Amino acid sequence: MPLPFLLPAPVLFLIAAAVGAMFTLNALRPARKFWPLVGAGFFASWLTGELAAHHLFWQAVATTLFVWAGGLDGWPGWVALFIVTLSWVGLVRIVIDARKARDVTEAALCEGLGTEYRSVIPEEIGAHVDEHFSLRQRLFPLPVLDGRVEVVRNVIFSRAGGVNLRLDVYRPRGNTKPRPTVLFVHGGAWVIGSKDDQGKPLAYRLAAHGWVVVSANYRLSPRFTFPDHLIDVKSAIRWIREHGKEHGADPSFLVITGGSAGGHLAALAALTPNDPRYQPGFEDVDTRVQACVPFYGVYDFTDRRGIWRGTLLRTILEKSVMKKQLDEDRTAFEAASPMSLTRKDAPPFFVVHGDRDSLVPVQEARLFVELLRAESRAPVLYAELPGAQHAFEVFPSERTGHALAAVERFLAYQWAQHQTSPPAPLHSVERGDGRLLSPLHGVERGWG
């Protein structure tokens, strides 16, 4: 049956098959070095990799329609069918890789916390730690919603540089007691993004299971310059310490997480507790966190191992974020690098990164984990997810479900440890300048 187009059905079938196969191939081997292709290649790889089952379904529907319309009435159609078959094989491999996240993350937890770690998690907070996204949510990935959660939006937590900084609070509907708390920091290369763009699957999942999640904005470059971003993250911690109880949060137990630039800021906040350089006007507020979970973060502003070659990261940092040259002021770039700030008293970390990340090379996460493990006395867990792109957990996909379930188990374990450990007196905690921190704002305990 001829199609109502200028080109015959077999040729159209071949063109469609080639386009679909290019998406699949790019998801398997995304562009990493030739920067003009990296941006477009990332989006194509990201959408295909996390929605591989959807792509498989629509390619199958399209193939059926082409065959019905006479797509096999010439040799181009048979070539197209061969290409489509190869594309399907690639998509199936992507789906299989996504399911591997369950075993990879569980292995990371067992290695870092011990094989019996689940026995420590109380039923109250651990009853749903293995829950996956519903079938409806996976079939229709956006928007991410959960009726068990209520959201308090656009709370102003600080004013800096003429900007009102706002946050959202995700909490269990009908909650009546303080809940363990997570601060989420969004990504966007320090220049774009907001609390409304990322972290929804994590926020809804944790809030539905009894946590309070705070998602906060921060000032963006190029209008603002580092460390303004970090100061704002610390301001969000201050708000949780001072006002979290009003929204159901337990300010004595606070975990920080974030993705990409947010992963960098989360790691940096965790490694600079009570440093007055990043707490102007609120130097005496305790900004320690009890754990940190950075997703696909940037951990080094100095490129000490030459990992960035072929990327735009150095250009972004020099022109927009730091507004100075690395070669002219390496000390400033070191101070902004979590790799340079590893410490013995760092809180527990769970670093998550994808092995197909085309924006932040996975080697960066590996090196950060190596350096942090060499220094920290706390557990440092690392899960390298097969097939995962940058920003993979924006979608409630198969991979995201397994990864976030593992993160929740890690957090539940830390919460259980916090509940059974004696309070750490705040007067014993050193500030970033070496002086001792005084108790403040009713914070009862911290990791120690």
RAVENSUL-V457735 format. One line per field, one symbol per residue. ss: DSSP state (A for helix, B for strand, O for the rest). phi: phi as a letter, one per 20 degrees, with the letter a starting at -180 (. if undefined). psi: psi as a letter, one per 30 degrees, with the letter a starting at -180 (. if undefined). A space follows every 10 residues. Layout:
BEGIN
ss: ???
phi: ???
psi: ???
END
This chain:
BEGIN
ss: OOOOOOOOAA AAAAAAAAAA AAAAAAAAOO OOOOAAAAAA AAAAAAAAAA OAAAAAAAAA AAAAAAAAOO OOOOAAAAAA AAAAAAAAAA AAAAAAAAAA AAAAAAAAAA AAAOOOAAAA OOAAAAOOOO OOOOAAAAAO OOOOOOOOBB BBBBBBBBBB OOBBBBBBBB BBOOOOOOBB BBBBBOOOOO OOOOOOOOOA AAAAAAAAOO OBBBBBOOOO OOOOOOOAAA AAAAAAAAAA AAAAAAAOBB BBBBBBBBBO AAAAAAAAAA AOOOOAAAOO OOOOOOOOOO BBBBBOOOOO OOOOOOOOOO OOAAAAAAAA AOOOOOOOOA AAAAAOOAAA AOOOOOOBBB BBBBOOOOOO OAAAAAAAAA AAAAAOOOOB BBBBBOOOOO OAAAOOOAAA AAAAAAAAAA AAAAAAAAAA OOOOOAAAOB OOOOOBOOOO OOOOOOOO
phi: .fefcfefgf ffffffffff ffffffffcf fcdegfefff fffffffffe cfffffffff ffffffffen fdebfgffff ffffffffgf ffffffffff gfffffffff fedofdfffe ffggddfdfd fdfffffffc fcfebbfedd cedlffdacb lmdeecbddd bffmfccfdg ccdddfdplm ccnafeecmf gfffffffdo eddddcebfd eefdcgegff gffffffgff fecgffdned feccddbrcm gfffffffff ecfmeffdcf nbfeffdfce accedkeedb edlfdmffgn deffffffed eelbegfebf gffffedgge dgbfeffgcc ecbefdfedc gffffgfffg ffffdfeefc ebcdefneef mgefefegff gfffffffff fffffffffe efgefffeee ffeneeeegb mmfebbfa
psi: kkkhleklee eeeeeeeeee eeeeeeeeil kfejeffeee eeeeeeeeef heeeeeeeee eeeeeeeegg fggleeeeee eeeeeeeeee eeeeeeeeff eeeeeeeeee eeflfgefff kleefgfgfg klkleeeeei fklklkffkk kjlhkkflkk ggkjkllkjk lkkgkglklk kkkkklaggg flllffflge eeeeeeefgg lkkkjkllkk lfelkkgeee eeeeeeeeee eefeefgglj ffjkkkllkc eeeeeeeeef ghkgjffghk fhfgkjgllf lkikkhlkfk ffhfghffkf lgeeeeeeee efhlkeffie eeeefgjeef gklegklkkj kklkfgjfej kffeeeeeee eeefekflkj kkjjkkfklk gegekileee eeeeeeeeee eeeeeeeeef klkjkffgkk lfgflkklkk ggkellk.
END
